[in-house]
Amino acid sequence: MINLDLPQSDPFTNLKVTLLVEALTSGQIAAYVREFPDCRVQAETREAAIAQIQATFLERLKNIEAISWNVPIQTSEPSWMKFAGVFKNDADFAAIMESIRAERTSEDDSQVDPFYYL
């Protein structure tokens, strides 16, 4: 059984939408809410179209319920973690690492090609 754990819906406090206003070839003005493209009106003037789309959308909001849902995502360890510590008790690996560490801390520059560093 899935528990959605949905909180009670809150009334809209502040919903920001984008009104799109378009001049049609017929001379009329169309307006719609970008986030709700099926909420569309046509009017004779730009102002009338904006007023109508606002009224239409506010009427539609009366029937819409907003629910927040925190989606539970199962987190797993990073894929590289299954290899962590694989060489923990490996004597050969310890010797290789000690050799690399000694070369890094050595003051001997005899094997460094001076032309590499211009």
C-alpha positions in Angstrom: 0.0 0.0 0.0 1.3 3.4 -0.9 1.0 6.2 1.6 1.1 9.5 -0.3 1.2 11.6 2.9 -0.5 14.5 1.2 -1.1 17.6 3.4 -4.4 19.4 3.4 -4.7 21.6 0.5 -4.2 25.3 1.1 -6.1 28.0 -0.6 -4.1 29.9 -3.2 -2.2 32.6 -1.6 -0.1 33.8 -4.5 -0.2 32.1 -7.9 1.9 33.6 -10.6 0.9 32.9 -14.2 1.7 34.3 -17.6 -1.0 35.9 -19.7 -0.3 35.7 -23.4 -2.0 38.3 -25.6 -2.1 37.7 -29.4 -3.4 39.9 -32.2 -5.3 37.7 -34.6 -5.6 38.3 -38.4 -9.3 38.8 -37.9 -8.5 41.9 -36.0 -9.6 40.4 -32.7 -7.3 39.9 -29.7 -6.8 36.4 -28.1 -5.6 36.0 -24.6 -4.7 32.8 -22.7 -2.9 31.6 -19.6 0.4 30.0 -20.7 0.3 27.5 -17.9 -3.4 26.6 -18.9 -3.5 26.8 -22.7 -7.0 25.6 -22.8 -8.1 28.7 -20.8 -8.5 31.1 -23.8 -10.7 34.0 -24.8 -11.1 36.4 -27.7 -12.2 40.0 -27.6 -12.3 43.2 -29.7 -9.6 45.0 -27.7 -6.5 44.1 -25.8 -7.9 45.5 -22.5 -11.1 43.5 -23.0 -9.2 40.3 -23.7 -7.1 40.7 -20.6 -10.1 41.5 -18.4 -11.9 38.5 -19.8 -9.1 36.0 -19.4 -8.5 37.2 -15.8 -12.2 36.7 -15.0 -12.3 33.3 -16.8 -9.2 32.1 -15.0 -10.4 33.3 -11.6 -13.6 31.4 -12.2 -11.7 28.3 -13.1 -9.6 28.5 -10.0 -12.7 28.0 -7.9 -12.7 24.4 -9.0 -9.0 23.8 -8.8 -7.3 22.4 -5.7 -3.5 22.8 -5.2 -1.8 19.9 -3.4 1.9 19.9 -2.5 3.5 16.5 -2.7 7.0 15.7 -1.4 8.0 12.7 -3.6 9.9 10.1 -1.5 13.1 9.3 -3.4 15.0 6.3 -2.2 18.6 7.3 -1.9 21.4 4.8 -2.3 25.1 5.0 -1.8 27.2 6.3 -4.7 28.2 3.5 -7.2 31.9 3.9 -6.4 31.3 3.0 -2.7 31.1 -0.7 -3.4 34.8 -0.5 -4.3 35.8 1.6 -1.3 38.4 -0.3 0.8 38.9 -3.1 -1.7 42.7 -2.8 -1.3 42.6 -2.3 2.4 44.5 -5.4 3.4 46.5 -5.9 0.1 50.2 -5.8 0.8 51.1 -5.3 -2.8 48.9 -2.3 -3.1 50.3 -0.8 0.1 53.9 -1.2 -1.4 52.8 0.5 -4.6 51.3 3.4 -2.7 54.4 3.8 -0.5 56.5 3.9 -3.7 54.3 6.6 -5.2 54.3 8.6 -2.0 58.2 8.4 -1.8 58.5 9.7 -5.4 56.1 12.6 -4.7 58.1 13.7 -1.6 61.5 13.1 -3.1 63.8 16.1 -3.5 65.7 14.3 -6.4 65.0 16.0 -9.7 67.4 13.9 -11.7 64.7 12.2 -13.7 62.7 15.3 -14.4 63.0 16.6 -18.0 63.8 20.3 -17.7 62.3 20.9 -21.2 58.9 19.8 -19.9 58.7 22.9 -17.8 59.3 25.9 -20.0 
